[in-house]
Amino acid sequence: MTPQTTARALAPTTTLVHAAQAPGGEWWRHAVIYQVYPRSFADGSGDGIGDLPGITARLDHLVALGVDALWLSPFYRSPQADAGYDVADYRDVDPIFGTLADFDALLERAHGVGLRVIVDLVPNHTSDEHDWFVAALASPPGSPERARYLFRPGTGADGSQPPNNWKSIFGGRAWTRVPDGEWYLHLFDTKQPDLDWDNPQVRSEFEDVLRFWLDKGVDGFRIDVAHGLVKEPGLPDWDGDTSMIEGADGAPDGAATPDGTVDPDDVSTGAGDPGPMFDQEGVHEIYRAWHRVLAEYDGDRALVAEAWVEPLARLARYVRPDEMHQAFNFSFLTTRWAAPALRRVVTASLEASDAVGAPTTWVLSNHDTVRHTSRLGLTEANARPNGIGHGDEQPDEALGLRRARAASLLMLALPGSAYLYQGEELGLPEHTALDDDLRQDPAWWRSGHSERGRDGCRVPLPWAAGDPGFGFSPTGTTWLPQPASWSGYALDAQQGVAGSTYETYRTALALRRRFDLGAGSLAWVDAPGDVAPGADAAAVLALVNSGVLVLANLGSAPVTLPADATVLIASAPLETSSGITTLPTDTTVWLQPAR
């Protein structure tokens, strides 16, 4: 196959999309933040469930990797109906994870080794075992205790029908009836009742919760379901699909066409009506108040929005100067593996964030989505699965890993802040053969077993290839089983191995810091119209950031690299023949052009 020629494509035209930041900006504008899912990172107690002491003992891994901060998924006291996203006490640590003293020790150790710490906050709902909800159930309709939640009378002659037709994100209806006849709203599981954010007591309580953790020294908060706190007055019926507007299933990716391209208008103008339960104007008043709370503390504390909101211009409203500091860019996460689509979403993301003076965030995997190593190994027709299990299409593991490494290297070259999900630095795939009887995600049974759910991306990490449980726990126990094939992905199997996924991430993060790419600029390199016959220039992403030339080949043919450029890093081995070096398909390379 004749290599594509890009040497002429690198010189003629560049399109500046984003200017470099001024020196000395806040840390969160360019940080690489590593998500720790406590149940599955490291177990210090031996019970098979990850915990805070286990995390503390493994912080050197994050230092060696080269990240700037860690984000802790919920560790609060909880009955664990939804893996800790059902909080019973926002000011305490659940015993399965440790104690408040263990948290203090983790925070002190992290700060001591130069890592900042962001903690999760779940303000849309509490657990049904929270003291407030217990009091609400024990109090009559119309009481102050019930006014903290969204209790409503039913409809129909005897009130036996729910107040409206809303569906739960996890499947089934979003209302549950209590013995006295009233109903309460839960956009997620029955055990996660939604709070009423029109109630001043709710607002005051969460400002106090923020101060509790800020006083301990945390560096910020990731806000769960940040777009969902305020509901439209009257709670009107809605016939839309909640699965298309929240992260349990992922967000729309801009009406991708069969060839993977995305109309630029679709990227920047959105995916339709968010419904009366999401993205209401009143959420912004809440976050302005929270911004003022954080401003009382020094150290550039940050608020990060988990907001599945489109269009990107509307998402940017969450990060205006007096509101949040970051918002997860799920439009990037859900964009197909196609160069035109990725170029458009990157451009639209930077333009939307720049318009409000905020950084853009980049993320490819998290605890709610199929790991991108597996997602990118599926056919385009199934590129957005709701979990993967027995009987589902199985990813091409080798193809998925190759594309995932290329996608990660592209992401880490972009200006702004990048998020890594634990285990992606090892190239971990989804556990796609998990026994359905072992699944714990409420989405599995609430959907009538039509959605496999998120357990497959939450399996405990492999640290040591030859140890029971791959070194996750001193007893070898793991709360979910690990695939036997993960021995090859274990940390100790990759450390010091040139070209391993772990060493590739380490090198990329070191180079990102060396060239200050997070605070850098972005200019697209535009190919001229006279590219060599047969070459598919549209399948190559070419950009320049802080003097580093980045090429990502998403096409079906290799690409000739400029002869006078120095290779800094590549996501897969390059091919050299007769003095000509080419970039294989599904590969990204960082180059330093000759001066």
C-alpha positions in Angstrom: 0.0 0.0 0.0 1.5 3.4 -1.0 2.2 5.6 2.0 0.4 8.9 2.2 2.6 11.9 1.7 2.3 14.5 4.4 5.7 16.3 4.1 4.1 19.0 1.9 1.0 19.0 4.1 3.0 20.2 7.1 4.3 23.5 5.8 1.7 25.5 4.0 -1.2 26.4 6.2 -2.0 26.4 9.9 -5.2 27.4 11.6 -4.9 28.8 15.1 -7.7 27.6 17.3 -6.5 28.3 20.8 -3.8 30.7 22.1 -1.3 29.7 24.9 -2.1 30.6 28.5 -0.3 33.3 30.3 2.5 31.9 32.5 1.6 31.2 36.2 -2.1 30.3 35.8 -4.1 28.3 38.2 -3.0 24.6 38.5 -6.3 23.2 37.4 -6.1 25.0 34.0 -3.5 22.5 32.7 -3.4 19.6 35.2 -3.5 15.9 34.5 -5.9 14.4 37.1 -6.1 10.7 37.9 -9.5 9.3 38.9 -9.3 6.8 41.8 -12.3 4.5 42.2 -11.7 3.6 45.9 -13.3 0.1 45.8 -11.0 -1.0 43.0 -7.7 0.8 43.4 -5.9 -1.0 46.2 -7.1 -3.0 49.3 -5.1 -2.4 52.5 -7.3 -4.3 54.9 -7.5 -7.6 53.1 -11.3 -7.8 52.7 -11.2 -7.6 48.9 -12.6 -4.1 48.7 -10.3 -1.1 48.0 -9.9 1.4 50.8 -8.2 4.7 51.8 -5.1 3.1 53.4 -4.7 1.0 50.2 -4.7 4.3 48.2 -2.2 5.9 50.5 0.1 3.0 50.1 0.0 3.3 46.3 0.4 7.1 45.9 4.0 6.6 44.8 2.5 5.0 41.6 0.8 8.3 40.8 4.0 10.2 41.5 6.0 7.9 39.2 3.3 8.1 36.5 3.6 11.9 36.5 0.1 13.1 37.3 -0.7 16.4 39.1 -3.7 15.4 41.2 -6.1 12.6 42.1 -9.9 12.6 42.2 -11.5 10.3 44.7 -14.9 8.8 43.8 -17.2 8.7 46.8 -15.9 7.2 50.1 -18.6 8.6 52.4 -20.8 6.6 54.7 -23.3 4.8 52.5 -25.3 1.6 52.3 -23.6 1.1 48.9 -26.8 0.7 46.8 -25.0 2.5 44.0 -21.3 2.1 44.9 -21.3 5.1 47.3 -23.3 7.5 45.1 -26.0 7.0 47.7 -24.6 9.1 50.6 -25.9 8.6 54.1 -23.4 11.0 55.8 -21.5 13.6 53.8 -19.0 14.2 56.7 -17.9 10.7 57.5 -16.0 7.9 55.8 -17.7 4.5 55.2 -16.1 1.8 57.4 -15.4 -0.3 54.3 -13.0 2.4 53.2 -11.6 3.4 56.6 -12.0 6.3 58.9 -11.7 10.1 58.8 -8.2 9.7 60.3 -7.4 7.5 57.3 -8.6 10.3 55.0 -6.5 12.8 56.8 -3.5 10.6 56.4 -4.1 10.1 52.7 -4.5 13.9 52.2 -1.3 14.6 54.2 0.7 12.0 52.3 -0.7 13.2 48.9 0.2 16.8 49.6 3.6 15.7 50.9 4.5 14.1 47.5 3.1 17.0 45.5 -0.4 15.7 44.6 -3.5 17.7 44.9 -6.7 15.9 46.0 -10.3 16.4 44.6 -13.2 14.6 46.3 -16.5 13.7 44.9 -19.7 15.4 46.0 -23.2 14.0 45.3 -25.7 16.8 45.8 -28.6 15.7 43.5 -29.8 13.0 45.9 -28.9 11.3 49.2 -29.3 7.8 50.4 -32.7 6.7 51.7 -30.7 5.9 54.9 -29.6 9.5 55.3 -31.0 11.0 58.6 -32.9 13.6 56.6 -34.8 11.0 54.5 -35.4 8.8 57.6 -37.0 11.8 59.2 -39.0 12.6 56.1 -40.6 9.1 56.1 -41.4 9.5 59.8 -43.1 12.9 59.2 -46.5 13.7 57.6 -47.1 15.2 54.2 -46.4 18.9 54.1 -43.8 18.7 57.0 -40.5 20.6 56.9 -38.7 17.2 56.9 -40.4 16.2 53.7 -39.8 19.6 52.1 -36.1 18.8 51.8 -37.0 16.2 49.2 -39.4 16.1 46.2 -42.5 14.5 47.7 -45.7 14.9 45.7 -49.2 13.5 45.8 -50.1 10.9 43.2 -52.4 11.3 40.3 -55.6 9.4 39.4 -58.8 9.2 41.4 -57.0 7.5 44.4 -53.5 8.9 43.9 -52.2 5.5 42.9 -50.4 6.8 39.8 -47.1 8.7 40.0 -47.0 12.5 39.9 -45.6 12.5 36.3 -44.3 10.1 33.7 -40.6 10.6 34.4 -38.3 7.6 34.0 -35.3 6.7 36.1 -31.9 6.9 34.5 -31.4 3.3 35.7 -34.7 2.1 34.2 -38.2 2.0 35.4 -40.2 4.9 36.8 -38.6 7.7 38.7 -41.2 7.7 41.5 -41.7 5.5 44.6 -44.9 5.5 46.7 -44.6 5.6 50.5 -47.3 4.1 52.9 -49.2 7.3 53.5 -49.8 7.6 49.7 -47.3 10.3 48.7 -44.6 9.7 46.1 -40.9 10.7 46.1 -38.7 11.4 43.1 -35.5 9.5 42.4 -33.9 10.1 39.0 -31.6 7.2 39.8 -32.3 4.2 42.1 -35.2 4.0 44.6 -32.6 4.2 47.3 -31.4 7.6 46.0 -34.2 10.2 46.7 -33.7 13.6 45.0 -33.3 16.6 47.1 -35.4 19.8 46.6 -32.9 22.5 45.8 -35.5 25.2 46.1 -35.3 24.6 49.9 -32.8 27.1 51.6 -32.0 24.4 54.2 -30.6 22.1 51.4 -28.5 24.9 50.0 -27.1 25.9 53.4 -26.3 22.3 54.3 -24.2 21.7 51.2 -22.3 24.9 51.7 -21.4 23.6 55.1 -20.4 20.3 53.6 -18.0 22.1 51.3 -16.5 24.0 54.2 -16.0 20.8 56.2 -13.8 19.2 53.5 -12.1 22.5 52.5 -11.1 23.0 56.2 -9.5 19.6 56.0 -7.5 20.8 53.0 -9.0 19.3 49.9 -8.2 21.0 46.7 -11.5 20.8 45.0 -14.7 18.9 44.3 -16.1 16.9 41.4 -19.8 17.5 41.4 -21.9 14.5 40.5 -24.9 15.1 38.2 -24.1 18.8 38.3 -26.8 19.5 35.7 -29.6 17.8 37.6 -30.1 19.7 40.9 -32.9 22.0 39.8 -36.1 20.7 38.2 -38.6 22.7 36.1 -41.4 24.1 38.3 -44.4 22.0 38.3 -42.5 18.8 37.3 -44.3 18.5 33.9 -44.6 15.3 32.0 -41.8 14.6 29.5 -41.7 12.0 26.7 -38.0 12.2 26.0 -35.4 9.5 26.8 -33.4 10.1 29.9 -30.8 7.6 28.8 -29.7 10.0 26.1 -28.9 12.9 28.5 -27.0 11.4 31.4 -23.8 9.5 31.8 -25.3 6.1 32.7 -25.4 5.5 29.0 -23.3 8.3 27.6 -24.2 11.5 25.9 -25.0 11.9 22.2 -22.0 12.5 20.0 -23.3 14.9 17.5 -25.3 12.8 15.1 -22.4 10.9 13.6 -22.8 9.8 10.0 -21.9 6.2 9.0 -18.4 7.3 7.9 -17.8 8.8 11.4 -18.0 12.4 10.4 -19.9 14.9 12.5 -21.6 18.0 11.1 -20.0 21.0 12.8 -23.4 22.4 13.6 -24.3 19.2 15.4 -21.2 19.5 17.6 -21.9 23.1 18.5 -25.7 23.2 18.6 -26.6 20.2 20.6 -28.6 17.0 20.8 -32.0 18.2 21.7 -34.2 18.8 24.7 -32.5 18.0 28.0 -35.9 17.5 29.7 -37.4 19.3 32.7 -35.1 17.5 35.1 -31.8 18.6 33.7 -29.8 21.8 32.8 -32.3 24.2 34.4 -31.3 27.8 34.8 -31.4 27.7 38.6 -28.3 25.5 38.9 -26.1 28.4 38.0 -27.2 30.4 41.1 -26.1 27.4 43.2 -22.7 27.2 41.7 -22.1 31.0 42.0 -22.7 30.5 45.7 -20.3 27.6 45.9 -17.7 29.6 43.9 -17.9 32.2 46.7 -17.3 29.5 49.3 -14.2 28.3 47.6 -13.0 31.8 47.2 -12.8 32.1 51.0 -9.9 29.6 50.9 -6.4 30.1 49.3 -4.7 27.6 47.0 -6.8 27.8 43.9 -9.5 25.3 45.0 -11.6 24.0 42.0 -15.1 22.8 41.2 -15.5 20.3 38.4 -18.9 19.7 36.8 -20.1 16.3 35.7 -22.7 17.7 33.4 -23.9 15.7 30.4 -25.0 18.9 28.6 -25.0 19.8 25.0 -24.4 22.0 23.0 -20.9 22.7 24.1 -21.7 26.4 24.2 -24.3 25.6 26.8 -21.9 23.4 28.8 -19.5 26.4 28.9 -22.1 28.3 30.9 -21.2 26.0 33.9 -17.6 27.3 33.8 -18.2 31.1 33.5 -15.8 33.1 35.7 -18.0 33.1 38.8 -19.2 29.5 38.6 -17.4 26.2 38.2 -13.8 25.9 37.1 -13.9 22.9 34.9 -16.6 20.8 33.2 -16.0 17.3 31.8 -16.0 17.2 28.1 -18.2 14.2 27.3 -18.7 15.4 23.7 -15.0 14.5 23.2 -15.3 11.1 25.0 -18.3 10.1 22.9 -16.9 11.2 19.5 -16.3 8.4 17.1 -12.8 7.3 16.0 -12.7 9.4 12.9 -10.4 12.3 12.1 -13.0 14.9 10.9 -15.2 14.2 13.9 -12.4 14.6 16.3 -11.1 17.8 14.7 -14.5 19.3 14.9 -15.2 18.4 18.5 -11.7 19.6 19.6 -12.2 22.9 17.8 -15.7 23.4 19.1 -14.6 22.5 22.6 -11.7 25.0 22.7 -13.8 27.7 21.1 -16.7 27.3 23.6 -14.3 27.2 26.7 -12.2 30.1 25.4 -15.4 32.2 25.1 -15.8 32.1 28.8 -12.1 32.1 29.8 -12.2 28.5 31.1 -9.9 25.5 30.3 -11.2 22.6 28.2 -11.0 19.2 29.8 -10.3 16.0 28.0 -11.4 12.5 29.1 -11.7 9.1 27.4 -12.8 6.8 30.2 -14.3 6.9 33.6 -16.3 4.7 36.1 -19.5 5.2 34.2 -18.4 4.2 30.7 -17.0 1.2 28.9 -13.2 1.6 29.0 -12.0 3.2 25.8 -9.6 0.3 25.2 -12.6 -1.9 24.6 -14.9 0.7 23.2 -12.5 1.5 20.3 -12.3 -2.2 19.6 -15.9 -2.5 18.7 -17.6 -1.9 15.3 -18.9 1.6 14.6 -22.4 0.2 14.9 -21.8 -0.6 18.6 -19.4 2.1 19.5 -21.5 3.3 22.5 -22.4 0.1 24.5 -24.2 0.1 27.9 -21.7 -2.3 29.3 -20.5 -5.5 27.6 -21.2 -9.1 28.7 -21.8 -12.6 27.6 -23.6 -12.7 24.2 -22.7 -9.2 23.3 -20.3 -8.3 20.5 -16.8 -8.8 21.9 -14.2 -6.1 21.2 -11.1 -6.7 19.1 -8.7 -6.5 22.1 -5.5 -5.8 20.0 -7.2 -3.2 17.8 -8.9 -1.6 20.8 -5.6 -1.2 22.7 -3.8 0.1 19.6 -6.5 2.8 19.0 -6.7 3.6 22.8 -3.0 4.3 23.0 -3.3 6.5 19.9 -6.3 8.3 21.3 -4.6 8.8 24.7 -1.5 10.3 23.1 -3.7 12.6 21.0 -5.6 13.7 24.2 -2.5 14.3 26.2 -1.2 16.6 23.4 -4.2 19.0 23.7 -4.1 22.2 25.7 -6.2 22.2 28.9 -6.7 19.7 31.6 -6.7 15.9 31.1 -8.4 13.2 33.2 -7.1 9.6 33.4 -9.2 6.8 34.8 -7.4 4.3 36.9 -6.0 1.4 34.9 -6.0 3.1 31.6 -2.2 3.7 32.0 -2.0 -0.1 32.0 -4.2 -0.4 28.9 -6.8 -2.3 30.8 -9.8 -3.5 28.8 -13.3 -3.8 30.0 -14.1 -7.1 31.8 -16.5 -8.3 29.1 -17.1 -11.9 30.4 -18.2 -11.1 33.9 -20.8 -13.5 35.2 -24.1 -11.7 35.2 -24.9 -13.2 38.7 -22.0 -11.1 40.1 -23.1 -7.8 38.8 -23.8 -5.1 41.4 -24.7 -2.1 39.3 -28.4 -1.2 39.9 -28.7 -0.4 36.2 -28.5 -4.1 35.5 -31.7 -5.1 37.3 -33.6 -1.9 37.0 -33.3 -2.1 33.2 -34.7 -5.6 33.3 -31.3 -7.0 32.4 -31.2 -5.1 29.1 -28.2 -3.0 30.2 -25.1 -4.8 31.4 -24.2 -1.7 33.5 -20.8 -0.4 34.7 -19.3 -3.2 36.7 -17.0 -4.2 33.8 -15.0 -0.9 34.0 -14.8 -1.1 37.9 -12.9 -4.4 38.3 -10.0 -4.2 40.8 -6.6 -3.2 39.4 -3.8 -5.7 38.7 -0.6 -4.7 40.4 1.5 -7.9 40.4 1.2 -10.5 37.7 2.2 -13.5 39.8 0.2 -12.7 43.0 -3.2 -13.9 43.9 -5.7 -11.3 42.9 -2.8 -9.7 41.0 -1.7 -8.0 44.2 -4.8 -6.0 44.7 -5.3 -7.3 48.2 -2.9 -8.9 50.7 -5.3 -11.9 50.9 -5.8 -12.2 47.1 -9.5 -11.4 47.4 -11.3 -9.1 45.0 -14.9 -7.9 45.2 -15.3 -8.5 41.5 -13.2 -11.2 39.7 -10.4 -10.1 37.4 -9.9 -11.8 34.0 -7.0 -14.2 33.9 -5.7 -12.3 30.9 -5.0 -9.3 33.1 -1.7 -10.8 34.2 -0.1 -9.3 31.1 -1.5 -5.9 32.0 -0.3 -5.9 35.6 1.9 -3.0 36.6 5.0 -5.1 37.4 4.7 -6.8 34.0 5.0 -3.4 32.3 7.4 -1.4 34.4 10.7 -0.8 32.7 9.5 -2.5 29.5 10.1 -0.2 26.6 7.0 0.5 24.6 4.6 -0.9 27.2 1.4 1.1 27.7 2.5 2.1 31.2 5.9 3.4 30.0 4.3 5.1 27.1 2.0 7.0 29.5 4.9 7.9 31.7 6.9 9.2 28.8 4.0 11.2 27.4 3.2 12.8 30.8 6.9 13.8 31.2 7.0 15.3 27.7 3.6 17.1 28.3 5.2 18.8 31.3 8.5 19.5 29.6 6.8 21.3 26.7 4.0 22.7 28.9 1.4 21.4 26.5 -1.4 21.8 29.0 -0.9 25.6 28.9 0.0 25.6 25.3 -1.7 26.7 22.0 -3.3 24.6 19.3 -3.1 25.2 15.6 -4.4 22.7 13.1 -2.0 21.9 10.2 -4.1 21.9 7.1 -3.2 19.7 4.1 -3.1 21.4 0.7 -5.3 20.2 -2.2 -2.5 18.6 -4.1 -1.7 15.8 -1.7 -0.3 12.7 -3.5 -2.9 10.7 -5.5 -4.6 8.1 -3.4 -3.8 9.7 -0.1 -6.6 10.3 2.4 -5.5 13.5 4.1 -8.9 13.7 5.9 -8.0 10.6 7.9 -4.9 12.4 9.5 -5.1 14.8 12.3 -2.2 17.2 12.4 -1.7 19.9 15.0 1.0 22.0 16.6 1.2 22.7 20.3 4.1 24.6 21.8 6.4 23.6 18.9 5.4 20.0 19.1 4.0 18.5 15.9 1.3 15.9 16.6 0.2 13.5 13.9 -2.6 10.9 14.4 -3.2 8.5 11.5 -6.8 7.3 11.7 -6.8 6.1 8.1 -6.1 2.8 6.4 -2.7 3.6 4.9 0.6 4.6 6.5 1.8 8.2 6.5 5.2 9.4 5.5 6.9 11.5 8.3 9.0 14.5 7.6 12.6 13.4 7.3 14.1 16.2 9.4 11.8 15.8 12.5 12.8 14.2 15.8 10.5 11.6 17.1 9.6 12.4 20.7 7.1 9.5 21.3 4.8 7.3 19.3 1.9 5.2 20.4 3.1 2.2 18.4 6.3 1.3 16.6 7.0 3.4 13.5 8.1 1.7 10.3 11.3 2.6 8.5 12.4 1.4 5.1 15.0 2.8 2.7 15.5 5.8 5.0 11.8 6.7 4.9 9.9 6.5 8.2 6.1 6.1 8.1 3.3 6.4 10.7 1.2 3.2 10.7 -2.6 3.3 10.9 -4.2 3.9 14.3 -1.0 5.5 15.6 -0.2 8.9 17.0 3.3 10.4 17.0 4.8 13.6 18.6 7.6 15.2 16.6 10.0 18.1 17.1 10.5 19.6 13.7 14.0 20.7 12.7 14.6 24.4 13.4 
